[in-house]
Amino acid sequence: LFNSLFTKHAIDAVYVPLMLQSENELASLLSVNQKNRLFQNQLSGFSVTMPFKECAFRFCKTHQLPQVSAVNTLTRRARGWTSDNTDAGGIAKQLNKIPGLSKKKVALIGAGGAAQIIAHVLLQRQVHFTIYNRTLSHARLLAQKTNATAFPLSKLRKAQFDVLINSTSLQFQDFDHFLSPNQLKHCQVVEINYRPLETGLIKLARAHGLLPPLDGLDFFIAQG
């Protein structure tokens, strides 16, 4: 996608994958020293994926969203790396499609880096929401920061909500276990994953819901 856009707009750049195995490799890549200075001079920035979103935050000099310790974009500046998270713009545009959001009950699945961004956007919009996560301590920590409530993921099946946002990589069989078809009938589903395009949650929403789900591809495009 990025390389196609670079070609289309005659931008002298290339987008390539870098496979890192550890936080130490990321630290070495981002550190300023003679060994990698030549390599760094050819880099304008990075996209950051799991599991390095929170680690990358710690290596940056400045932050576009300092209140969120998870990032997906690094940009090289004269004084060092600057972090940002385009998930905020993406989820904001998706939420704009939901009428009367402030009066709806929202369930957020997950408590990781993407969930941090989504939770802060919901907080800014004064939306009441509940966080469901496999590790309850992580959900409680995020809930404390965003004025939300927290429950273990096992409680989701008995919950009532109007909007369901997934920020995790749960698979079809997981959702089949944690959700019932009746919960999705009048629910607006929001998915941030787009690989595969039709995730397990999107399949369930289309099979049992009356509202068309907002899929991960829409979320990805909305980040631009």
C-alpha positions in Angstrom: 0.0 0.0 0.0 2.7 2.5 1.0 5.0 1.7 -1.9 2.1 2.1 -4.3 1.3 5.5 -2.9 5.0 6.5 -3.1 5.1 5.5 -6.8 1.8 7.2 -7.5 2.9 10.6 -6.0 6.5 10.3 -7.2 7.9 10.2 -3.7 11.5 9.0 -3.4 11.0 6.5 -0.6 10.5 2.8 0.0 8.6 0.9 2.7 10.4 -2.3 3.8 9.9 -4.9 6.6 12.4 -5.1 9.4 12.1 -8.3 11.4 13.2 -7.8 15.1 13.4 -10.5 17.6 13.8 -8.6 20.9 13.6 -5.2 22.6 17.4 -5.1 22.6 17.4 -5.2 18.8 15.0 -2.3 18.7 17.1 -0.4 21.2 20.2 -0.9 19.1 18.4 0.2 15.9 17.1 3.4 17.5 20.3 4.3 19.4 22.5 7.0 17.9 26.0 5.7 17.5 28.7 5.4 14.8 27.9 1.8 14.1 24.4 2.5 12.8 24.5 6.2 11.9 24.8 5.6 8.2 21.9 3.2 8.3 19.8 5.6 10.4 20.5 8.5 7.9 18.5 6.5 5.3 15.5 6.1 7.6 12.7 8.7 7.8 10.6 6.6 10.2 9.0 3.3 11.2 5.7 1.7 11.6 5.7 -0.3 14.8 3.7 -3.4 15.4 3.2 -5.8 18.4 5.0 -6.6 20.6 7.1 -3.4 20.4 4.5 -0.6 20.7 5.1 0.1 24.3 8.9 -0.5 24.1 9.3 1.9 21.2 7.6 4.7 23.3 10.4 4.6 25.8 13.1 5.2 23.2 11.6 8.4 21.8 12.6 11.9 22.8 9.2 13.5 22.2 5.6 12.2 21.8 2.6 13.4 19.9 0.3 11.6 22.4 2.3 11.6 25.7 -0.7 10.3 27.7 -0.6 7.0 25.8 2.5 4.7 26.3 1.9 2.7 23.1 2.9 3.9 19.6 2.7 2.7 16.1 4.7 5.4 14.3 8.2 6.7 14.8 9.6 9.7 12.9 13.3 10.7 12.9 13.9 14.3 13.9 17.1 16.3 14.4 17.0 15.7 18.2 15.9 12.1 18.1 12.8 10.0 17.5 9.3 11.3 17.8 6.4 8.9 18.5 2.8 9.0 17.4 -0.1 6.6 17.2 -2.4 6.9 14.1 -4.8 4.5 15.8 -6.4 7.5 17.5 -7.4 9.1 14.2 -8.6 5.8 12.8 -10.8 4.9 15.8 -12.1 8.5 16.0 -13.4 8.3 12.4 -14.9 4.9 13.0 -16.8 6.2 16.1 -18.1 9.1 14.1 -20.2 6.6 12.1 -22.1 5.6 15.3 -25.0 7.9 16.0 -25.7 8.8 19.6 -22.5 7.1 20.8 -22.4 9.1 24.1 -25.6 7.5 25.2 -24.7 3.9 24.3 -23.1 1.2 26.4 -19.7 0.3 25.0 -17.7 -2.9 25.6 -14.0 -2.8 24.7 -12.2 -6.1 24.4 -8.5 -5.9 25.3 -6.2 -3.8 27.4 -3.0 -3.6 25.3 -1.5 -0.8 23.2 -4.5 -0.4 20.8 -6.9 -0.6 23.6 -5.1 2.3 25.3 -5.7 4.5 22.3 -9.3 3.5 22.0 -10.0 4.0 25.7 -8.6 7.5 25.6 -10.6 8.5 22.6 -13.8 7.2 24.4 -12.8 9.1 27.5 -12.4 12.3 25.5 -15.9 11.8 24.1 -17.3 11.2 27.6 -18.5 7.7 26.6 -19.2 5.2 29.4 -17.4 1.9 28.6 -16.3 -1.4 30.1 -13.0 -3.1 29.5 -13.0 -6.9 29.2 -9.6 -8.7 29.1 -8.2 -12.1 29.8 -5.7 -10.6 32.4 -8.0 -8.7 34.7 -5.1 -6.7 36.3 -4.3 -5.2 33.0 -7.9 -4.2 32.4 -8.1 -2.7 35.8 -5.0 -0.6 35.3 -6.3 0.8 32.0 -9.8 1.4 33.6 -8.2 3.4 36.4 -6.6 5.7 33.8 -9.7 6.2 31.7 -12.6 6.2 34.2 -13.9 2.9 33.0 -14.9 -0.4 34.6 -13.1 -3.7 34.2 -14.1 -7.3 34.1 -12.4 -10.6 33.0 -13.2 -11.6 29.4 -15.2 -14.6 30.7 -17.9 -12.2 31.9 -18.5 -10.8 28.4 -21.0 -13.4 27.5 -23.4 -12.2 30.2 -22.9 -8.4 29.5 -25.2 -6.0 27.9 -23.8 -3.5 25.4 -24.8 -1.5 22.3 -21.3 -1.2 20.8 -18.6 -3.9 20.8 -15.0 -2.8 20.0 -12.3 -5.5 19.5 -8.7 -4.4 20.0 -7.2 -8.0 20.3 -6.3 -10.8 17.9 -8.8 -13.2 19.2 -9.8 -15.9 16.7 -13.2 -17.1 15.6 -13.4 -20.0 18.1 -12.6 -17.5 20.9 -15.5 -15.2 20.0 -17.8 -18.1 19.6 -17.0 -19.0 23.2 -17.2 -15.5 24.7 -20.2 -14.1 22.9 -23.8 -15.3 22.2 -25.6 -14.6 19.0 -28.3 -12.6 20.8 -25.7 -10.1 22.0 -24.9 -9.2 18.5 -28.4 -8.8 17.1 -28.7 -5.0 17.7 -25.0 -4.4 18.4 -22.6 -2.2 16.4 -19.4 -4.2 16.1 -16.1 -2.4 15.5 -13.1 -4.4 14.5 -9.5 -3.0 14.2 -7.9 -6.1 12.7 -7.8 -6.5 8.9 -5.8 -9.7 8.5 -7.8 -11.7 7.6 -10.3 -9.1 6.2 -13.2 -11.1 7.5 -12.2 -11.9 11.1 -14.0 -14.2 13.4 -15.9 -11.3 15.0 -16.9 -9.8 11.6 -18.2 -13.3 10.6 -20.3 -13.5 13.7 -21.6 -9.9 13.4 -22.7 -10.5 9.8 -24.3 -13.8 10.6 -26.2 -12.7 13.7 -26.3 -8.8 13.7 -28.7 -6.4 12.0 -26.2 -3.6 11.8 -23.3 -3.8 9.2 -20.0 -4.2 11.2 -17.2 -1.7 10.9 -14.2 -3.8 9.8 -10.5 -3.5 10.2 -9.8 -2.3 6.7 -12.0 0.7 7.2 -10.1 1.4 10.5 -6.8 1.1 8.7 -7.8 3.5 5.9 -9.2 6.0 8.4 -5.7 6.4 9.9 -4.5 8.1 6.7 
